[in-house]
Each structure stands twice: as structure tokens, then as C-alpha cells.
Amino acid sequence: MQVIASLIQYMKLRRVESRQKRQKRTVLHMLAASGVVRPSHIELRYTRPFARSTARRA
């Protein structure tokens, strides 16, 4: 039973980390697009076009 509980806890943690990473990437895209930060100052890896990433959630 403890193995199942730890597995569920691990999955929840991974989901939270994934959500935080996605949110951070979106914020960096928005800041770069608005000109607050330069795209060269942040390292955007594994990116998708900004318009496509926000259109899905709207």
C-alpha cells in the first residue's frame, strides 16, 4: 500500500513540476515578445511558436 501511495505522490509532484515549467516558459515568451527582456538573455529550449501555445488554452 505504501508503494502505491508513494507512486501517486510522485505523479502529483511531476504534474506540478511540469505545470510550473510550462508556466515559466509561457511567461518568458511573453516577456521576450513584449520587449521587456531580450530573447538572447534567456535560453528558450524546445520552444513552440507563442501564438500556437496560447491559442489552445483560450
Summary of the structure (lengths in Angstrom):
residues: 58
radius of gyration: 15.8
end to end distance: 39.8
largest distance: 51.4
contacts: 106
relative contact order: 0.10
helix: 72%
strand: 0%
